[in-house]
Amino acid sequence: MNITKIEKNGIICAIVNSDELVITDAQSALDVLMTAKYDAGTKSIVISKKLIVEDFFILSSGLAGEILQKYINYGGRIAIYGDYTHYTSKPLHDFIYESNKGKDVFFVESEEKAIDKLTQ
């Protein structure tokens, strides 16, 4: 896993890059958050959905709720970018819609939009 520090509008984000999955469970998600905090000095994470286990996007698994609750508890913010159009789950679409209205968790199409969401 690589962390790239980027600053925009005076706000620092950590862009996570890897050739393999980096978030597979709640502990690995917390590890990403803490690595970003210590390596980049931020709790704002930009990550591709390709680096997150697919179970995260199956809401009935409970993984998304568990991970995002940990992020909120630790003061973390996350913007996950990628293509969500192939998902047919109405609960997932509703979850994405509601998350995007908040200030801590975002689901967007591109890395650029993810950075924008966390640096507004």
C-alpha positions in Angstrom: 0.0 0.0 0.0 1.2 3.5 -0.9 -0.1 6.7 0.6 0.2 9.9 -1.4 -0.3 13.1 0.4 -2.1 15.9 -1.5 -3.1 19.3 -0.3 -5.9 21.4 -1.7 -7.6 24.5 -0.3 -5.3 24.1 2.8 -6.7 20.6 3.5 -4.6 17.4 3.3 -5.9 14.2 1.9 -4.2 10.8 1.7 -4.6 9.0 -1.6 -4.4 5.2 -1.1 -2.8 3.2 -3.9 -2.1 -0.5 -4.1 -1.9 -3.5 -6.4 -4.1 -5.5 -4.0 -7.1 -5.1 -1.8 -6.3 -3.0 1.2 -9.7 -2.9 3.0 -10.9 -6.4 3.7 -12.4 -6.0 7.2 -12.8 -3.4 9.9 -9.2 -3.9 11.2 -7.6 -3.4 7.8 -9.8 -0.3 7.3 -8.6 1.1 10.6 -5.0 0.3 9.6 -5.5 2.4 6.5 -6.8 5.3 8.5 -4.0 5.2 11.0 -1.3 4.8 8.3 -2.7 7.9 6.6 -2.7 9.8 9.9 0.9 9.0 10.6 2.3 9.0 7.1 0.4 12.0 5.7 -0.9 13.8 8.8 -4.6 13.4 7.9 -7.6 11.3 8.5 -9.2 12.1 5.1 -8.8 9.1 2.9 -9.3 8.9 -0.9 -9.5 5.3 -2.1 -10.6 3.4 -5.2 -13.5 1.0 -4.7 -11.3 -1.6 -6.4 -9.1 -1.6 -3.2 -12.1 -2.5 -1.0 -13.5 -6.1 -0.7 -16.8 -6.5 -2.6 -18.6 -7.5 0.6 -18.4 -3.8 1.6 -21.0 -3.0 -1.1 -23.4 -5.8 0.0 -25.1 -3.9 2.9 -26.6 -7.0 4.4 -23.0 -8.2 5.2 -22.8 -5.3 7.8 -19.2 -4.6 6.7 -19.8 -1.1 5.4 -21.6 -0.1 8.6 -18.9 -1.5 10.8 -16.1 0.2 8.9 -17.7 3.5 8.4 -18.7 3.6 12.1 -15.1 3.1 13.1 -14.1 5.9 10.7 -16.6 8.3 12.3 -15.6 7.2 15.8 -11.9 8.0 15.0 -12.6 11.2 13.3 -11.9 9.8 9.8 -13.4 10.9 6.5 -13.4 8.7 3.4 -14.2 9.3 -0.3 -14.5 6.1 -2.3 -14.3 6.5 -6.1 -15.3 4.2 -8.9 -18.2 3.0 -11.0 -21.3 2.1 -9.0 -23.7 1.8 -12.0 -23.7 -2.0 -12.1 -25.1 -2.3 -8.6 -28.8 -3.0 -8.6 -29.5 -2.9 -4.9 -31.9 -0.1 -4.0 -30.6 -0.1 -0.3 -27.1 0.4 -1.6 -28.2 3.3 -3.9 -30.1 4.9 -1.0 -27.0 4.5 1.2 -24.8 6.1 -1.3 -27.2 8.9 -1.9 -27.6 9.6 1.9 -23.8 9.3 2.5 -23.1 11.9 -0.2 -25.4 14.4 1.5 -23.2 14.2 4.6 -19.7 15.5 5.4 -17.8 12.3 6.2 -18.4 9.6 3.7 -18.6 10.0 -0.1 -19.1 7.8 -3.1 -18.0 9.5 -6.3 -17.0 8.6 -9.9 -13.4 9.8 -10.0 -10.3 10.4 -7.8 -10.5 14.1 -8.7 -14.1 14.3 -7.4 -13.1 12.4 -4.3 -10.4 14.9 -3.5 -12.8 17.7 -4.2 -15.4 16.3 -1.7 -12.8 16.1 1.1 -11.2 19.5 0.5 -14.3 21.7 0.3 
